[in-house]
């Protein structure tokens, strides 16, 4: 089940393409990230689009999705990255500045997600997008993580 796009203040966004085109009209950088969280019977995903406008802050939009619980870490991470890549492919025609995908995987070998870094990196880079991994992937590891944990209870 996928929810409509909203701003962090809860305002619905009728078209994410129009929102990004208008918000990033002056060539601002656009960042996309997705994170997931396991609940007892389902997996929740939150995808965010962040558009920075230094020194005036920025705008963030998010979309939530839930599905039956995914047990495999690989499948969950691939789902996160694919959601970000699919959105980036939709947005690349309206973004005038840089478009960067943040991936919630750690290149440090002591973390479990490290086993999938090459595969996840290939998914992003093969589509021609810039990539950031942890600890620099704030759109996924902080913004989307906050969204999946704090934007109200998710349901299946």
C-alpha positions in Angstrom: 0.0 0.0 0.0 1.5 3.3 -1.1 0.6 6.7 0.4 0.5 10.0 -1.5 3.4 12.3 -1.4 3.4 14.9 1.5 5.6 17.6 2.8 7.1 17.2 6.3 4.3 19.5 7.6 1.8 17.0 6.3 0.6 18.9 3.2 -0.4 16.6 0.4 1.5 17.0 -2.9 -0.5 16.4 -6.0 2.5 15.8 -8.3 6.0 15.1 -7.1 7.3 16.0 -10.5 5.7 19.5 -10.3 6.9 19.9 -6.7 10.5 19.1 -7.6 10.4 21.2 -10.8 9.2 24.3 -8.9 11.3 23.8 -5.8 14.5 23.1 -7.7 13.8 25.6 -10.6 17.1 27.5 -10.0 19.3 24.5 -10.3 19.3 23.4 -6.6 20.7 20.0 -5.8 18.1 17.2 -5.3 18.8 14.2 -3.0 16.7 11.0 -2.9 16.9 8.4 -0.2 14.8 5.5 1.0 14.9 3.5 4.3 12.8 0.6 5.6 11.8 -0.8 8.9 10.6 -4.2 9.9 7.4 -4.4 11.8 5.9 -7.7 13.1 3.8 -8.5 10.0 5.0 -6.0 7.3 7.9 -3.9 6.0 7.5 -0.2 5.9 9.4 2.0 3.4 9.8 5.8 3.3 11.3 7.6 0.3 12.3 11.2 0.6 13.2 13.9 -1.8 15.3 16.7 -0.3 16.0 20.0 -2.1 18.5 22.2 -0.4 18.5 26.0 -0.9 21.5 27.3 1.0 21.4 29.5 3.1 17.6 29.4 3.3 17.2 25.7 4.3 15.3 23.5 1.9 12.2 21.5 1.2 11.5 17.8 1.9 8.7 15.6 0.5 8.1 12.0 1.5 6.1 8.9 0.4 5.4 5.9 2.5 4.8 2.3 1.4 4.1 -0.9 3.3 4.0 -4.5 2.1 4.1 -8.0 3.7 7.2 -8.5 5.8 10.4 -9.0 3.8 12.8 -11.3 5.7 15.9 -11.0 3.5 18.2 -8.0 4.2 19.4 -8.1 0.6 15.8 -8.0 -0.8 14.9 -5.1 1.6 18.0 -3.1 0.6 17.4 -3.7 -3.1 13.9 -2.5 -2.5 15.1 0.7 -0.9 17.5 1.4 -3.7 15.1 0.5 -6.5 12.5 2.9 -5.1 15.1 5.7 -5.1 16.3 4.9 -8.6 12.8 4.6 -10.0 12.0 8.1 -8.6 15.3 9.5 -9.9 14.5 8.2 -13.4 11.1 10.0 -13.2 12.7 13.3 -11.9 15.8 13.5 -14.1 13.8 15.3 -16.8 12.8 18.1 -14.4 15.9 18.5 -12.3 18.3 21.2 -13.6 21.0 20.7 -10.9 22.7 17.6 -9.6 20.6 14.6 -8.7 22.1 12.3 -6.0 20.8 9.0 -4.6 21.7 8.2 -1.0 22.0 4.5 -0.2 21.6 3.3 3.4 24.5 0.7 3.1 27.9 0.8 4.8 31.1 0.3 2.9 32.8 -0.7 6.2 33.2 -4.5 6.3 32.2 -4.8 9.9 28.5 -4.0 9.0 26.1 -6.6 7.5 25.0 -4.2 4.7 28.5 -4.2 3.4 27.9 -7.5 1.7 25.5 -5.7 -0.8 27.4 -2.4 -1.4 28.7 -3.4 -4.8 25.3 -4.6 -6.0 23.5 -1.5 -4.7 26.2 0.8 -6.1 25.8 -0.8 -9.5 22.0 -0.2 -9.5 22.6 3.5 -9.0 25.7 4.2 -11.1 24.5 2.0 -14.0 21.5 4.4 -14.4 23.9 7.4 -14.5 23.1 8.9 -11.0 25.5 10.2 -8.4 25.8 8.0 -5.3 26.5 8.5 -1.6 26.9 5.7 0.9 27.0 5.8 4.6 28.2 7.8 6.5 27.5 10.5 4.0 24.1 9.2 2.8 22.1 11.5 5.1 18.9 11.4 2.9 18.5 7.7 3.5 20.3 7.1 6.8 18.9 10.1 8.7 15.9 11.8 6.9 14.2 8.6 5.5 15.1 6.7 8.7 13.5 9.5 10.8 10.4 9.3 8.5 10.0 5.5 8.8 10.3 5.7 12.6 8.5 8.9 13.4 5.9 10.0 10.8 3.0 8.1 12.5 2.2 4.5 12.8 2.5 2.6 9.5 0.0 -0.2 8.7 0.0 -3.0 6.2 
